[in-house]
Amino acid sequence: MRKRIAAAAVLLAAFTGQQASAETLKFAFQGTYNQLDPYSLNETFTLSMHGNVYEGLTARTPDLQIVPGLAESWEIIEPTRWRFHLRKGVKFHNGNDFTAEDVAFSAERIRSEGSDLTTRVEPGVKVEIVDDYTVDFVLPSPNPILHYEWNTWYIMDKEWTEANDAVAVTSASDTSPNHASLYANGTGPFKITTHEPGVRTVFEKFDGWWNEPKHNLDRVEFTPIGSDATRVAALLSGEMDMVYPIPVQDIKRVNENDGTTALTGPELRTIFLGMDQRRDELLYSDVKGKNPFKDVRVRKAVYQAIDIEAIKSKIMRDLSTPSAIMISPFLFDNAEEFERYPYDPEASKALLAEAGYPEGFSVGMDCPNDRYVNDEAICQAVAAFLARVGIKVDLNAQPKAQYFAKILASGGYDTSFYMLGWTPGSFDSYNVLLNLHNCRDDAGNGGPFNLGGYCNEKVDELTQQILSENDPEQRNALITEAYRITTDEVSHIPLHQQGLAWGVADSVSLEQRADNQFDFRYVVKN
């Protein structure tokens, strides 16, 4: 999973013991960086940017191993009590000391109304302060993966947050941001000095960081560039030092250009389609009085109408791997036991007719146009495939800020049919099952990112068993059983794992993480 540009190891090794000359890194991404509140949006790019400013109790190395972060160590005192020993001498950017009070405060805030990361700390977990630098987490039941996602549970300064009247989380759908949405105060290696939401953000090195820098950056300037052509041109001209993603059709051009390189590799994200299976009548459809997606035959018909190999070859230019389940095969040992339903338009038509829709029906589809690789093009292709079997799609493709505000819990799950991508923050199937497959209510209690409201109590039961099962073989058996149910019931339609494609100037060395997070800590520019 670890990718390097040539000579990165040499440069990083040479960096130990002496500071290289300070540099400015200019980079662009296809989407915007809007709210700075670290609990507003559970989205990889946003979390990635937060992670250069804020820190968790744990951290991830470039090859995604869990290592100490703000906690220097932890231990399981008893099966339901974990003790974290906090790092001493850590300062927030405003000079405040980091203590156990900040951890306890952050645990409550991340579970509060408006947070998009409530599952980072389960509702039943109690936080007990032992002393200023020791915190106990008391669990309702054993949980061997309690800390797997805590690298993106960013700890906030209790005093700063309260003083600036920012205790309430600004949700992704809230148009009235508070102080924490516009300003940041973390403990990380960079502080934000300029933030124009959706336009430009400037990061500057934090000289008071507790750790030893492995970068030589003094300043990082981020500019969102939505146009693929403009983004690539900015890299080729030298205006930008790094841009991502690179359109698959431009990878060859970037590699052949003097002074730039395209970094490619597998990503752990699964792109999939979801359908509203909770409402009795779809919000956006010509079918009235009932919901066609409640019928598994209709969901399977949609699945079998989509030519995933055509999407792979014509849209993704082979920079994708079709998926049969909702997790990367790199993250689940038994993934090879599952196969996609075959592409079969005639079978799809037969299923629709059997379900009572021989002429098809219409449905609205929500899709981002600046979030995933070729996201809008994929949605357009899906619409074309479905049209061939009689399902008429009214595509609503929009920037991710508007898209997430509409479809997430904070927007009332305002969607009938949608595209989403998911990388489990824990790199484990429990995360996928809990967030995407567990039953939920209209407020999002349960599976908060189960936007379509799929529900099977047996899957919920298996999910809880998986959480507390310590035996690897038995745990994999439980996961396999859960995926078997969700596959048979077509809870979602997995499409593929998209590939990574970053464009980088040859003067820059960095680490490309398989979770697509861009960590400034490892950037060296010469």
C-alpha positions, 0 to 999 in steps of 0.5 A: 500500500505504501508508494514513494516517489524515487529518493523519498527515503534518502531525502527523509533520512537526510532530514533527520538531525538538520532542517532543510530549507523552508519551502511552500507547497501549492496543491489542488484538489477537485473539491472544496475544503469548507468547514473547519469543524473536525466533527462536521463531515465524515469525508476523506478529503475533509478529514485529511485536511483536518488531520494536518491541524488536529490530532487523535489519540492514535495516528496512522503511518503511511502504510496505515499501521496504528501508532501512538498520537496524543496518547503515548500508550494504552492498555486494557485494564479489564475487558471493558476498561481501556486506559490511555496515557496521554502525552505530556507537554503538548500545546494547542496552537493558541498555547493552551496545554493538552490534558485529559479534560480536552479528551473527555470534552471531545468525546461528548462533543463528537457524539452530540447533535450535528456531528457526522462522526458519532460512531467514533465513540459509541454512545454507551462508552463512558469517559473517566478522567483518572488524572490530567494525563490519564483517561479511562474508557469504560465500555458496555461490552468488550470491543477489541477495535475500540481505537481503530478509527481514533486517528480521525477522532480529532481532539479539540481544546475544551477551553478554546471551544467554550470561550468561542461559543463553539460547543455546538457542532455545525452540521454539514447542512447548517448554513450558520457556521460558528467559530470552530467552522471558520477557525482551527486550534489543534495540536498538529504540525500545521496551523491554519492562518487563512481560510476562505471557505471553498476558495483558499486555505493556507497552512503554516508550520507550527513551531510548537509541535511536540513531534520531530518534523519529517517535512521541510515545509514552511507553508502549504497553500490549498486551492480547489480546482474543479475542472480536470483540464485546469487542474492538470494544466496547473501541474504541467505549467508549474503553478501547482506542485501537486494535484489530485485526482488526475483524470485517468486519461491524463496519466500518460500525459503527466508522466511524459511531461518533463518535471511531473509524475503520476502516482497511481495505486489501489485505493481502499474506497468502495464506490456504490449505489444506494436506494431508499428502502425505508419510505413507503413512497419514494420522494422522487419517482412517478410511482405513487403509493408504494416504493419499488425499491422495497422489492428485492427484485427491483433492486436486483434488476437495477444491479443487473442492468449495469455493465460494470466492465464497460464502466471500468474500461471506458470511464475508468480506463482500467483504473478500477477494480469491480467489487462484489461486496462493500469492502475492499478485498485488501481488507477482508480475507474471505472477499473471494467467496463473493461474486457480482451479479452478472450484467444481464439486461434481459434478466433485469427486464424480467425481474422488473416485469415480475415485480409489477413494473413491465414498463419500468418507472422513473426515479431521481438520482443524487450524485456528486460531481467533484468528490470521486474519480469520474463520479458524474460520468459514472452516474451518467453511465448508470442512467444510460444503462437503466434507461435500456431496461425502462428505468428513467433516471433524473440525474441531480449531479452537484458539488459535494457541499450541496450533495452531502447537505442534501443526502446525509442525516442532517439533510433528512436523507433527502434522496431516493437513489444515490452514489456514495463512496466509503473507506472504513476508517478502521479498515475493518468490516465492522465499520462497514456493517455498522455505518452502511447496513445497520437499521436506522431511524429518521434521525440517523440513530443506528447506521448513520450512513445507511442513507437508504434505510436498509434494515435486517435485524439479523445483520444488526445482531451479527454486527454486534457479535463481530464487535466483541468477537476476538477469535479471527476465524470466528469473526471472519465467519460472522462477517461472511454471514452478514455479507451473504445476507446483504448480498442476497438482499441487494442492500446496496449495489457495489460498483468498484474500488477506484484507483489513486492517481496523484500528479506530483512535481519531481521536486516533491517527495511524499507518501501516497496512502491507500486511504487517499489521505494527504499527510503534509508531515511526509512532504519534502520539497527541494 
